[in-house]
Amino acid sequence: MSINSIDHDEMTSIANKWDFTEEVKSLNPDSVVKTAQARRRIEMLREIRESGLTFEEARELGILH
């Protein structure tokens, strides 16, 4: 699909109909926060492993709590 084939009027009408508050209400804030925290922790552990540090070294450096 090329950018020239997009119907901009249709996209604008869809965007104007979208209500962000409906989506925010449907999300469970606690589970979203916990999921984000878990994702950040997993990513941090991957970066530590890829850097070659051991978990003990990461704790000593204050990277891992």
C-alpha positions in Angstrom: 0.0 0.0 0.0 1.5 3.3 -1.0 1.0 6.5 0.9 -0.8 8.0 -2.1 -3.5 5.3 -2.0 -4.7 6.4 1.5 -8.0 8.2 1.6 -7.2 11.1 3.9 -10.8 12.2 4.3 -11.7 8.7 5.5 -8.8 8.6 7.9 -9.8 12.0 9.3 -13.4 10.9 9.8 -12.3 7.8 11.6 -9.9 9.8 13.8 -12.7 12.2 14.8 -15.0 9.4 15.8 -12.4 7.8 18.1 -13.0 8.4 21.8 -9.8 7.9 23.8 -11.8 7.9 27.1 -13.5 4.6 26.1 -10.1 2.9 25.7 -8.8 4.3 28.9 -11.8 3.0 30.9 -11.4 -0.5 29.4 -7.9 -0.9 30.7 -7.2 -2.2 34.2 -4.6 0.3 35.5 -3.1 -2.1 38.1 -2.5 -4.9 35.5 -1.1 -2.4 33.0 1.3 -1.0 35.5 2.4 -4.5 36.6 2.9 -5.6 33.0 5.0 -2.5 32.2 7.1 -3.1 35.3 7.7 -6.7 34.5 8.6 -5.8 30.9 11.1 -3.2 32.1 12.7 -5.7 34.5 13.0 -8.4 31.9 14.6 -5.9 29.5 17.0 -4.8 32.2 18.0 -8.4 32.9 18.6 -9.1 29.2 20.8 -6.0 29.0 22.8 -7.1 32.0 23.3 -10.6 30.5 24.3 -9.2 27.1 26.8 -6.8 28.8 28.6 -9.8 30.2 28.1 -8.7 33.9 27.1 -11.2 36.5 24.1 -10.5 38.6 26.4 -10.0 41.6 28.4 -7.4 39.7 25.3 -5.7 38.6 24.1 -5.6 42.3 27.4 -4.1 43.4 27.2 -1.4 40.7 23.7 -0.6 41.8 22.2 -1.6 38.5 20.1 -4.5 39.9 18.2 -4.1 43.2 
